[in-house]
């Protein structure tokens, strides 16, 4: 049981390049999330999904797109990277069981855009 | 979504009890309170959740007064390894998203 895994762990992009971050969970969780965390700051929600085939915007969705084609995977795409997107990206998942709020986080992806 | 307010930072010494209070004045009837811990370069880790009164697990206690407008995370006998950022979150039963604030940075000294 690997929990939540993220690929890649590190990446350096040039402005204007595109990339996709992959999040995978093996806990059969319905909900999945993408957050970004800038240095010294809290986590900000980018996009989330409440089930396979569904996605929704969070606090800071601009410049990102997501897809949830399979229940276990949640992809975050940057179509044209900007230096302002330099951050650490965390994926999380949780069950939709009533009254249970524990989110399981991945190890993060450190992205630098030059 | 209920907005939360926490102290930016706190200092403590090993062996002391630490209490971190979170204010959530506009908490709704269906909202639960959840706390997370985050170490540098790691994702947050769930600590505890509660609805009212007191909840205790193997690592912490959560105190929630009757009006539920605040909550206090209590860490008994902290050690150096408890140095981390602690986040308070509030959300309803069917909340599909939870918002993290800026958290409280706890520094434990020997």
Interface residues (C-beta under 8 A of the other chain):
Chain A: X4 X31 X33 X35 X41 X42 X43 X44 X45 X48 X50 X56 X58 X59 X88 X90 X92 X98 X99 X101 X102 X103 X104 X105 X106 X107 X108
Chain B: X32 X34 X36 X41 X42 X43 X44 X45 X46 X49 X51 X87 X89 X91 X93 X94 X95 X96 X97 X98 X99 X100 X101 X102 X103
